[in-house]
Amino acid sequence: MKGLFDLSGYVTIVTGAAGGLGSEMVKALAAQGSDIVALDLVEPPFATEIEKDFNVKCLPVACDITKQDEIRAAVDNIIKKFGKIDALVNNAGLYGGLTMKPFQDITVEEWDKVFSINVKGTWQMTSAVVPYLKEKGGSIVNISSCSILQGVPLLCHYVASKGAVWAMTRTMANELGQYKIRVNSITPGYTLTQASMQLAGSPEDFNKNYQRNINDRSIQRGMMPNDVVGTVVFLVSDASAFITGQNINVDGGSVHY
Ligand SMILES: NC(=O)c1ccc[n+]([C@@H]2O[C@H](COP(=O)([O-])OP(=O)(O)OC[C@H]3O[C@@H](n4cnc5c(N)ncnc54)[C@H](O)[C@@H]3O)[C@@H](O)[C@H]2O)c1
């Protein structure tokens, strides 16, 4: 009998696959037997390693999710290689490259860039993949952020964009349930990645934010990319077959909602 979390025979796309969280998601999904499409702005370099370590296929794809022509070409390429798609993890996002500032000081250009990637990109990527998921059902996992529950200050554009990802998840779930496509989101807490360090601006500010987040948690330790991946595997797999339109908050209990 196939295990509840067994993903053998699946083809799963992970966007933002080269990043701190994305690269760990790729490993966790491959470890359950899923073939992987590792999509990012430039081809992630680890495809051969993933194929060797986990005995699955891994297709690296360069694609900017804000550009519809690039998404179309990427999906054509994926279908040519695998003939189907079973799951999409919308993890790509603009986060580390941002500067923290009061919301009144955010420029229109910064605001639009965040929404273009985090909201429009997620919507466009999902729209392009849905026709293939409709063939026999599937799972979409959107990576939002615990910052939307915490109301994190000085990142209004980012927090608003991740709130939109959460809201979009429920509407998409309602529209796609009839095709046996499930759509859920995850709100990860403040996680140790290069992007979090870049966002903080200095090692001192990073340490301050990191420690404050630890103090706020029921489980008082730092959060690592590996803390998120089990929930991704769960939501992609049949173990969550009757869960849709939901958010799972993975943050060690800094917010109880
Ligand atoms: N690290 C955290 O503390 C944290 C917490 C909550 C949510 N998140 C979210 O998790 C996701 C991953 O975060 P991370 O810390 O690994 O950041 P990261 O910057 O390492 O990863 C993001 C990836 O997305 C890719 N990307 C950006 N724009 C893209 C585009 N237009 N098209 C395709 N790919 C694009 C980047 O190249 C990068 O590899 C993001 O959506 C982030 O907002 C992170």
The ligand as a MOL file (V3000), in Angstrom:
LIG
                    3D

  0  0  0     0  0            999 V3000
M  V30 BEGIN CTAB
M  V30 COUNTS 44 48 0 0 0
M  V30 BEGIN ATOM
M  V30 1 N 12.6860 33.5700 5.3760 0
M  V30 2 C 11.6310 33.9190 6.0920 0
M  V30 3 O 11.7430 34.2770 7.2820 0
M  V30 4 C 10.2580 33.8410 5.4900 0
M  V30 5 C 9.1600 33.8830 6.3650 0
M  V30 6 C 7.8740 33.8160 5.8240 0
M  V30 7 C 7.7000 33.7010 4.4580 0
M  V30 8 N 8.7780 33.6840 3.6450 0 CHG=1
M  V30 9 C 8.5280 33.5470 2.2100 0
M  V30 10 O 9.0930 32.3330 1.7860 0
M  V30 11 C 9.5470 32.4410 0.4380 0
M  V30 12 C 11.0180 32.0670 0.3600 0
M  V30 13 O 11.7470 32.8980 1.2290 0
M  V30 14 P 13.3460 32.7780 1.3990 0
M  V30 15 O 13.6920 33.2610 2.7380 0
M  V30 16 O 13.7810 31.4300 0.9550 0 CHG=-1
M  V30 17 O 13.8040 33.8960 0.3640 0
M  V30 18 P 14.7950 33.7960 -0.8960 0
M  V30 19 O 14.9840 35.2090 -1.3720 0
M  V30 20 O 15.9840 32.9920 -0.5350 0
M  V30 21 O 13.9410 32.9600 -1.9360 0
M  V30 22 C 13.0490 33.5490 -2.8470 0
M  V30 23 C 13.3430 32.9920 -4.2210 0
M  V30 24 O 12.3720 33.5340 -5.1340 0
M  V30 25 C 13.0450 33.8310 -6.3380 0
M  V30 26 N 12.3160 34.8780 -7.0920 0
M  V30 27 C 12.1710 36.1880 -6.7740 0
M  V30 28 N 11.4930 36.8210 -7.7350 0
M  V30 29 C 11.1980 35.8970 -8.6820 0
M  V30 30 C 10.5230 35.9630 -9.9230 0
M  V30 31 N 10.0130 37.1190 -10.3910 0
M  V30 32 N 10.3840 34.8290 -10.6420 0
M  V30 33 C 10.9040 33.6500 -10.1840 0
M  V30 34 N 11.5610 33.5350 -9.0110 0
M  V30 35 C 11.7110 34.6560 -8.2820 0
M  V30 36 C 14.4270 34.3470 -5.8970 0
M  V30 37 O 15.3750 34.2920 -6.9580 0
M  V30 38 C 14.7400 33.4210 -4.7350 0
M  V30 39 O 15.4830 32.2900 -5.1310 0
M  V30 40 C 9.2400 33.8700 -0.0040 0
M  V30 41 O 7.9990 33.9200 -0.6610 0
M  V30 42 C 9.1770 34.6110 1.3250 0
M  V30 43 O 8.3900 35.7700 1.2260 0
M  V30 44 C 10.0530 33.7440 4.1310 0
M  V30 END ATOM
M  V30 BEGIN BOND
M  V30 1 1 1 2
M  V30 2 2 2 3
M  V30 3 1 2 4
M  V30 4 1 4 5
M  V30 5 2 4 44
M  V30 6 2 5 6
M  V30 7 1 6 7
M  V30 8 2 7 8
M  V30 9 1 8 9
M  V30 10 1 8 44
M  V30 11 1 9 10
M  V30 12 1 9 42
M  V30 13 1 10 11
M  V30 14 1 11 12
M  V30 15 1 11 40
M  V30 16 1 12 13
M  V30 17 1 13 14
M  V30 18 2 14 15
M  V30 19 1 14 16
M  V30 20 1 14 17
M  V30 21 1 17 18
M  V30 22 2 18 19
M  V30 23 1 18 20
M  V30 24 1 18 21
M  V30 25 1 21 22
M  V30 26 1 22 23
M  V30 27 1 23 24
M  V30 28 1 23 38
M  V30 29 1 24 25
M  V30 30 1 25 26
M  V30 31 1 25 36
M  V30 32 1 26 27
M  V30 33 1 26 35
M  V30 34 2 27 28
M  V30 35 1 28 29
M  V30 36 1 29 30
M  V30 37 2 29 35
M  V30 38 1 30 31
M  V30 39 2 30 32
M  V30 40 1 32 33
M  V30 41 2 33 34
M  V30 42 1 34 35
M  V30 43 1 36 37
M  V30 44 1 36 38
M  V30 45 1 38 39
M  V30 46 1 40 41
M  V30 47 1 40 42
M  V30 48 1 42 43
M  V30 END BOND
M  V30 END CTAB
M  END
